[in-house]
């Protein structure tokens, strides 16, 4: 049983993977809480996609402060009685920093992160959503978000590769790696049930779920 086994589940993946939609659907299904990123609150994000070099640092720091504040609120939740679903993992935050920041900016970011990192529990499970870069680009285009329309295919490809390398080494929590190219658990009830069953049967520290075309 998922609700009895896991109290804190993080859903991760690059832009277009569907992590926020799946987070909300799982929380609704299990009557749980959500902890969601708020990209619309970042005043630098739109400018970042137009001029990455100039706005990478303020964009990154705004997200860092936002995530640290949200995670600090975990201490107010009773994770022994309530299940929490988050659409981000703080440990992944440096992934974006290394991809976008200049060397001196990265050093500054790492110093700030070391000072701010809250004492929060690791998730009981991380669900990492994968998809090929062209699939991510198609989904981003379909969402028709004005800010996301400026994301280049090259950036999406680099981001997907960085996620893959990050989770290849990540070992702070069990990870279920889900290929979403042929799986739509948000809009397809059958796919959602398949995912729930796969989560319930998870036994190892790292397992894969890949639905063939």
C-alpha positions as CSV (number, residue, x, y, z in Angstrom):
1,X,0.0,0.0,0.0
2,X,1.5,3.3,-1.1
3,X,-0.1,5.7,1.5
4,X,1.0,3.5,4.4
5,X,4.5,3.0,3.1
6,X,5.5,6.4,1.9
7,X,4.9,9.7,3.6
8,X,7.0,12.1,1.4
9,X,7.2,11.5,-2.3
10,X,9.1,13.9,-4.7
11,X,8.3,13.9,-8.4
12,X,11.1,15.2,-10.6
13,X,12.0,15.7,-14.2
14,X,13.0,18.3,-16.8
15,X,10.6,20.9,-18.1
16,X,7.8,19.2,-20.0
17,X,8.1,15.9,-18.2
18,X,4.8,16.4,-16.4
19,X,6.0,16.5,-12.8
20,X,3.6,19.1,-11.5
21,X,0.6,17.6,-13.1
22,X,1.4,14.2,-11.8
23,X,2.2,15.6,-8.3
24,X,-1.3,17.2,-8.1
25,X,-3.0,14.0,-9.4
26,X,-1.3,11.8,-6.9
27,X,-2.1,14.2,-4.1
28,X,-5.7,14.3,-5.1
29,X,-5.9,10.5,-5.4
30,X,-4.4,10.0,-1.9
31,X,-6.0,13.1,-0.3
32,X,-2.4,14.4,0.4
33,X,-0.6,17.7,0.6
34,X,1.3,19.3,-2.2
35,X,4.6,21.3,-2.2
36,X,4.8,22.9,-5.6
37,X,7.4,25.1,-7.3
38,X,6.0,28.5,-8.2
39,X,7.9,29.6,-11.4
40,X,5.3,32.3,-12.1
41,X,6.5,34.1,-8.9
42,X,10.0,34.4,-10.2
43,X,10.4,37.9,-11.7
44,X,13.6,37.0,-13.5
45,X,12.5,33.8,-15.3
46,X,11.1,35.3,-18.5
47,X,14.2,37.5,-18.9
48,X,16.4,34.4,-18.2
49,X,15.0,32.6,-21.3
50,X,15.8,35.7,-23.4
51,X,19.2,36.4,-22.0
52,X,20.6,33.4,-20.0
53,X,24.0,34.9,-19.3
54,X,22.7,38.1,-17.8
55,X,19.8,36.7,-15.7
56,X,21.0,33.2,-14.7
57,X,22.2,34.1,-11.3
58,X,19.2,36.1,-10.0
59,X,16.9,33.5,-11.5
60,X,18.8,30.7,-9.8
61,X,19.0,32.5,-6.4
62,X,15.3,33.4,-6.4
63,X,14.4,29.7,-6.9
64,X,16.8,28.7,-4.3
65,X,15.3,31.0,-1.7
66,X,11.8,30.0,-2.6
67,X,12.6,26.3,-2.4
68,X,14.4,26.6,0.9
69,X,11.5,28.5,2.4
70,X,9.0,25.9,1.2
71,X,11.0,23.0,2.5
72,X,11.4,24.7,5.9
73,X,7.6,24.5,6.2
74,X,7.9,20.7,6.1
75,X,8.6,20.9,9.8
76,X,5.1,22.1,10.4
77,X,3.5,19.1,8.8
78,X,2.8,15.8,10.5
79,X,4.5,13.5,8.1
80,X,3.5,10.5,10.2
81,X,-0.2,11.1,9.5
82,X,-0.2,13.0,6.2
83,X,1.3,12.1,2.9
84,X,3.1,14.9,1.0
85,X,3.8,15.1,-2.7
86,X,6.4,17.7,-4.0
87,X,7.2,18.6,-7.6
88,X,10.9,19.4,-6.8
89,X,13.9,18.0,-5.0
90,X,16.3,20.5,-3.5
91,X,19.3,18.2,-4.1
92,X,18.7,18.8,-7.8
93,X,18.9,22.6,-7.5
94,X,22.7,22.7,-8.3
95,X,22.0,20.9,-11.6
96,X,20.5,24.1,-13.0
97,X,23.3,26.2,-11.5
98,X,26.0,24.2,-13.1
99,X,24.2,24.3,-16.4
100,X,23.6,28.1,-16.5
101,X,26.1,29.9,-14.2
102,X,29.6,31.2,-14.9
103,X,32.3,29.8,-12.7
104,X,32.4,32.8,-10.2
105,X,28.6,32.9,-10.0
106,X,28.6,29.1,-9.3
107,X,31.0,29.5,-6.4
108,X,28.8,32.2,-5.0
109,X,25.7,30.1,-5.4
110,X,27.3,27.1,-3.7
111,X,28.3,29.2,-0.7
112,X,24.8,30.5,-0.3
113,X,23.3,27.0,-0.7
114,X,25.6,25.7,2.0
115,X,24.4,28.4,4.4
116,X,20.7,28.1,3.6
117,X,20.2,24.3,3.1
118,X,17.5,23.5,5.6
119,X,17.5,20.4,7.8
120,X,14.7,18.5,6.1
121,X,14.1,14.8,5.7
122,X,15.0,13.1,2.5
123,X,12.0,11.9,0.5
124,X,10.8,8.3,1.0
125,X,10.7,8.0,-2.7
126,X,11.7,10.0,-5.8
127,X,9.8,9.5,-9.0
128,X,12.0,10.7,-11.9
129,X,10.1,11.3,-15.1
130,X,12.0,10.9,-18.3
131,X,11.3,11.8,-21.9
132,X,13.4,12.4,-25.0
133,X,14.2,16.0,-25.7
134,X,12.0,16.2,-28.8
135,X,9.1,14.9,-26.7
136,X,9.8,17.5,-24.0
137,X,9.9,20.2,-26.7
138,X,6.6,19.1,-28.2
139,X,4.9,19.2,-24.8
140,X,6.3,22.6,-23.9
141,X,5.1,23.9,-27.2
142,X,1.7,22.4,-26.7
143,X,1.3,24.1,-23.3
144,X,1.7,27.5,-25.1
145,X,3.1,29.2,-22.0
146,X,4.5,32.6,-23.2
147,X,7.6,32.3,-20.9
148,X,8.4,28.7,-21.9
149,X,8.0,29.6,-25.6
150,X,11.5,31.1,-25.4
151,X,13.1,27.8,-24.3
152,X,15.5,26.6,-27.0
153,X,15.6,22.9,-28.0
154,X,19.3,22.9,-27.2
155,X,18.7,24.0,-23.6
156,X,16.0,21.3,-23.2
157,X,18.4,18.7,-24.6
158,X,21.2,19.8,-22.2
159,X,18.7,19.9,-19.3
160,X,17.5,16.3,-20.0
161,X,21.1,15.1,-20.2
162,X,21.9,16.8,-16.9
163,X,18.9,15.2,-15.2
164,X,20.0,11.8,-16.5
165,X,23.5,12.2,-15.2
166,X,22.3,13.5,-11.8
167,X,19.9,10.6,-11.2
168,X,22.5,8.1,-12.3
169,X,24.5,9.0,-9.2
170,X,21.6,10.0,-6.8
171,X,21.3,7.7,-3.8
172,X,19.7,9.7,-1.0
173,X,16.4,8.0,-1.5
174,X,14.9,5.2,-3.6
175,X,14.2,6.3,-7.2
176,X,11.6,5.0,-9.6
177,X,12.7,6.1,-13.1
178,X,9.6,6.4,-15.4
179,X,9.9,6.8,-19.1
180,X,6.9,9.0,-20.0
181,X,7.3,8.9,-23.8
182,X,4.5,6.2,-24.1
183,X,2.9,6.7,-20.7
184,X,0.4,9.4,-19.8
185,X,-0.6,8.8,-16.1
186,X,-2.1,12.3,-15.8
187,X,-4.7,12.0,-18.6
188,X,-5.0,8.2,-19.0
189,X,-6.7,6.4,-16.1
190,X,-5.2,3.1,-17.2
191,X,-1.7,4.5,-17.3
192,X,-2.3,6.0,-13.9
193,X,-3.3,2.7,-12.4
194,X,-0.2,1.1,-14.0
195,X,2.0,3.6,-12.3
196,X,0.3,3.1,-9.0
197,X,0.8,-0.6,-9.2
198,X,4.5,-0.1,-10.2
199,X,5.1,2.2,-7.2
200,X,3.4,-0.3,-4.8
201,X,5.6,-3.1,-6.1
202,X,8.8,-1.1,-5.7
203,X,11.4,-3.0,-3.6
204,X,14.9,-1.8,-4.8
205,X,16.7,1.5,-4.4
206,X,16.6,2.1,-8.1
207,X,14.0,0.7,-10.5
208,X,12.8,1.5,-14.0
209,X,9.3,1.6,-15.5
210,X,9.3,1.8,-19.3
211,X,6.0,1.1,-21.1
212,X,6.7,0.0,-24.7
213,X,5.0,1.8,-27.6
